[in-house]
Amino acid sequence: MVFSRTACFRRLFGMTRWIGVWALSILIIWDISTVWSLDLNLPETAYQGDMVVGRSEPTAEIWIKGKRQLMGPQGYFVLPIPRDRKTDFRVTVKSKAETRSRIIRILAYPWRTQKIKGLPQQYVTPTPEQQERVISDNRKVLNIRGDHPYPIPFFIRKGFIRPVNGTVTSPFGLNRVLNGKPKNFHSGVDFAAPIGHPVRCPANGIVRLVDSGMFLMGKTLMIDHGLGVTSIFIHLNAITVNTGDLVRQGELIARVGKTGRATGPHLHWGISAGRTALDPLRLLNRQFH
């Protein structure tokens, strides 16, 4: 019997989810230089909806507005820039010997408005019973985004790739008007693709959620990329992985559909750091060091 490289990896390290996570973490740590300093190594500017990855001495503490940030054992930390952030970021790093601060200037982006018509009205103004489903579905997603069990950034070195090659039909951050009613901004990016088109894993990670029927999102998949960074894929036709699976960049994880609130077949891909939605397109083809 012949096994693929992914299958062999799972057989070697997948005796349990935790053994697999430990193994993947060790591989990543071995691939990262262990030269540390107290310098923050941060950019001077960042756009709204972007994600800044910094690195400092692992024993240091990173603070923003009085809140300590999650840091991995190799000193990596993530700074999500909210879509509506208008003021600059002051990032402070503290060690036993000294304290340093850096300012990141936030660059505004001209968010456009998108008007979508023809949606079934239940997806715009759901009944009380349907709204309860929406609240329950959102709670599942938010609980995962607020839970950070993996401090190793699995996306370091390889970064993120497109999960599909389709045309972008709706970028991140659009102000949305559905059937004439203003709604929340678009929290991900939509790619046009036919039903059944393969969806590939954008970065190494661990499957945290597989749900076969959320009211608005339809078939939904979530992957944890470490350090609080998660991907969500919605409106799927099929999901080919299970909760707890280790998944590698480029691996088949799902197939495009039009389940939930969708006017046609497409993939919605969202990325969050903690509970802050980010622009996935800004993370593509970037190497984080």
C-alpha positions in Angstrom: 0.0 0.0 0.0 1.3 3.5 -1.0 0.8 6.4 1.3 1.0 10.1 0.4 3.5 12.3 2.3 0.6 13.8 4.3 -0.7 10.4 5.2 2.8 9.2 6.3 3.1 12.4 8.4 -0.2 11.7 10.1 0.8 8.0 10.7 4.1 9.0 12.2 3.0 11.8 14.4 -0.8 11.4 14.6 -1.2 8.8 17.3 -3.0 11.5 19.2 -3.7 15.1 18.4 -1.3 16.3 21.1 1.6 14.1 19.9 1.0 15.4 16.4 0.9 19.0 17.6 4.1 18.5 19.6 5.9 17.0 16.6 4.8 19.8 14.3 5.9 22.3 16.9 9.3 20.7 17.2 9.8 20.8 13.4 8.9 24.5 13.4 11.2 25.4 16.3 14.1 23.6 14.7 13.6 25.6 11.5 13.7 29.0 13.4 16.9 30.8 14.3 17.3 31.2 18.0 19.0 34.6 17.9 16.9 36.9 20.2 17.0 40.5 21.1 14.8 43.0 22.9 14.3 44.9 19.7 10.7 44.7 18.4 11.6 44.4 14.7 8.3 46.0 13.7 7.3 48.0 10.6 6.8 51.8 10.9 3.4 51.6 9.2 0.5 49.1 8.7 -2.8 49.2 6.9 -6.2 48.7 8.5 -7.0 45.0 8.4 -3.3 43.9 8.3 -1.5 41.6 10.6 1.9 42.5 12.0 4.2 39.7 13.2 7.0 40.7 15.6 9.7 38.9 17.5 11.5 39.6 20.7 13.3 37.9 23.6 11.0 35.0 24.6 11.1 36.0 28.3 10.0 39.6 27.5 6.4 40.8 27.7 4.6 42.6 24.9 1.9 45.2 25.9 -0.6 47.2 24.0 -3.0 49.6 25.8 -2.5 47.9 29.1 -3.1 44.4 27.7 -0.4 41.7 27.6 -0.1 40.0 24.2 0.3 36.3 23.6 3.9 35.3 22.8 5.2 32.0 21.5 8.3 30.1 23.0 10.5 31.5 20.2 9.5 35.1 20.9 7.0 35.5 18.1 3.8 37.6 18.7 1.0 38.8 16.5 -0.5 42.3 16.3 -3.8 42.4 14.5 -4.8 45.8 13.0 -8.6 46.2 13.2 -10.4 47.2 10.1 -11.7 50.4 11.7 -8.6 51.3 13.6 -7.8 55.0 13.1 -5.2 55.8 15.8 -1.6 54.7 15.9 -0.4 51.6 17.9 2.1 52.0 20.7 3.8 48.6 21.3 5.8 48.2 24.5 8.2 45.4 25.3 9.3 44.8 28.9 12.1 42.7 30.2 13.7 42.5 33.6 16.5 44.9 32.5 14.6 47.5 30.4 11.5 48.7 28.7 11.2 49.9 25.1 8.3 51.2 23.0 7.6 51.5 19.3 4.9 53.4 17.4 3.2 51.8 14.4 1.4 54.4 12.2 -1.9 53.1 10.9 -2.8 53.8 7.3 -6.4 54.2 6.4 -8.0 52.3 3.5 -10.9 53.6 1.4 -13.4 50.9 2.1 -16.1 50.6 -0.6 -19.8 49.7 -0.4 -21.3 46.6 -1.9 -25.0 46.2 -2.5 -26.4 42.7 -2.9 -30.0 42.0 -3.9 -32.1 38.9 -4.4 -31.2 37.2 -1.1 -34.0 35.2 0.6 -35.4 37.5 3.2 -34.8 35.0 6.0 -31.1 35.5 5.5 -31.4 39.3 6.0 -34.1 39.5 8.7 -34.3 36.1 10.3 -37.1 35.0 12.5 -36.5 34.9 16.3 -35.9 31.2 16.1 -33.5 31.6 13.2 -31.8 34.4 15.0 -31.2 32.1 18.0 -29.4 29.7 15.5 -27.3 32.6 14.3 -26.3 33.5 17.8 -25.4 29.9 18.6 -23.4 29.5 15.5 -21.5 32.8 16.1 -20.8 31.7 19.7 -19.1 28.5 18.4 -16.8 30.5 16.1 -16.0 33.2 18.7 -15.2 30.7 21.4 -12.6 29.1 19.1 -11.2 32.5 18.2 -10.9 33.4 21.8 -9.1 30.2 22.7 -5.4 30.0 22.0 -4.1 26.4 22.9 -1.3 26.5 20.3 1.5 29.1 21.0 3.6 27.9 18.1 3.0 29.9 14.9 2.6 27.2 12.3 2.5 29.8 9.5 6.1 31.0 10.1 8.4 30.5 7.1 5.8 29.3 4.5 3.2 32.0 5.2 -0.2 31.7 3.5 -1.3 30.7 0.0 -4.6 31.1 -1.8 -7.1 28.3 -0.9 -8.5 28.5 -4.5 -7.4 30.2 -7.7 -10.8 31.8 -8.5 -11.4 35.5 -9.2 -11.9 37.7 -6.1 -15.6 38.8 -6.3 -15.9 40.5 -2.8 -12.7 41.7 -1.1 -12.3 42.1 2.7 -13.8 45.2 4.4 -16.6 46.1 2.1 -19.5 48.0 3.7 -22.4 45.6 2.8 -26.0 46.4 2.0 -28.2 43.3 1.7 -31.6 43.7 0.1 -31.4 47.4 0.9 -30.5 46.9 4.6 -27.0 47.9 5.9 -25.1 45.1 7.5 -21.7 44.4 9.1 -18.6 44.8 6.9 -17.4 41.9 4.9 -15.1 40.0 7.2 -13.3 37.8 4.6 -12.7 37.5 0.9 -14.9 35.7 -1.6 -13.5 33.7 -4.5 -15.6 32.7 -7.5 -15.4 28.9 -8.1 -17.8 26.2 -9.2 -19.5 23.7 -6.8 -17.1 20.9 -6.0 -13.9 22.9 -6.7 -11.0 21.8 -4.4 -10.2 24.1 -1.4 -6.6 23.8 -0.3 -5.2 24.5 3.1 -3.6 28.0 3.0 -1.1 27.3 5.9 -0.1 24.6 8.3 -2.5 24.1 11.2 -5.0 22.0 13.2 -8.7 21.6 12.4 -10.7 23.1 15.2 -14.3 23.1 13.8 -16.3 21.1 11.3 -19.9 22.0 11.2 -22.3 20.6 8.6 -25.0 23.3 8.7 -24.7 26.7 10.2 -27.7 29.0 9.3 -25.9 31.8 7.6 -22.5 30.2 7.0 -23.6 26.8 5.8 -21.0 24.0 6.0 -18.2 25.6 7.9 -14.5 24.7 8.6 -12.0 26.4 10.9 -8.3 25.8 11.1 -6.0 27.0 13.9 -2.6 28.3 12.6 -1.2 29.0 16.1 -0.6 32.2 18.1 -4.4 32.9 18.0 -4.5 33.0 14.1 -7.4 31.1 12.6 -8.9 30.6 9.1 -12.6 30.0 8.5 -14.1 28.6 5.3 -17.8 28.9 4.8 -20.6 28.0 2.3 -18.8 24.7 1.6 -20.3 21.8 -0.3 -18.1 19.2 1.4 -15.4 19.0 4.1 -12.7 16.4 3.7 -11.0 16.7 7.1 -12.0 16.1 10.7 -11.7 18.0 14.0 -8.2 17.5 15.4 -6.5 16.7 12.1 -3.1 18.1 11.4 -3.3 19.8 8.0 -0.4 20.9 5.8 -0.2 23.9 3.4 -1.7 22.8 0.0 -3.6 19.8 1.3 -7.2 19.3 0.2 -9.5 20.3 3.0 -12.9 21.0 1.4 -14.9 21.6 -1.7 -16.6 24.8 -2.8 -20.4 25.1 -2.4 -23.2 27.6 -1.9 -24.7 26.5 1.4 -26.1 29.1 3.9 -26.5 32.8 2.8 -25.0 32.6 -0.7 -26.3 33.9 -4.0 -24.1 31.4 -5.9 -21.2 29.0 -5.6 -18.1 30.6 -4.1 -15.6 30.3 -1.3 -15.6 32.7 1.6 -12.2 32.7 3.4 -11.7 34.7 6.5 -8.6 35.1 8.8 -8.7 36.3 12.4 -6.1 37.0 15.0 -7.9 36.5 18.2 -11.4 37.9 17.5 -10.1 40.6 15.1 -11.0 40.0 11.5 -8.1 40.5 9.0 -7.7 40.9 5.3 -6.5 37.5 4.0 -5.2 39.0 0.7 -2.7 41.1 2.7 -1.1 37.9 4.1 -0.6 36.1 0.9 3.0 35.3 -0.3 4.5 36.9 2.8 7.2 35.3 4.8 7.1 35.9 8.5 10.5 35.8 10.2 
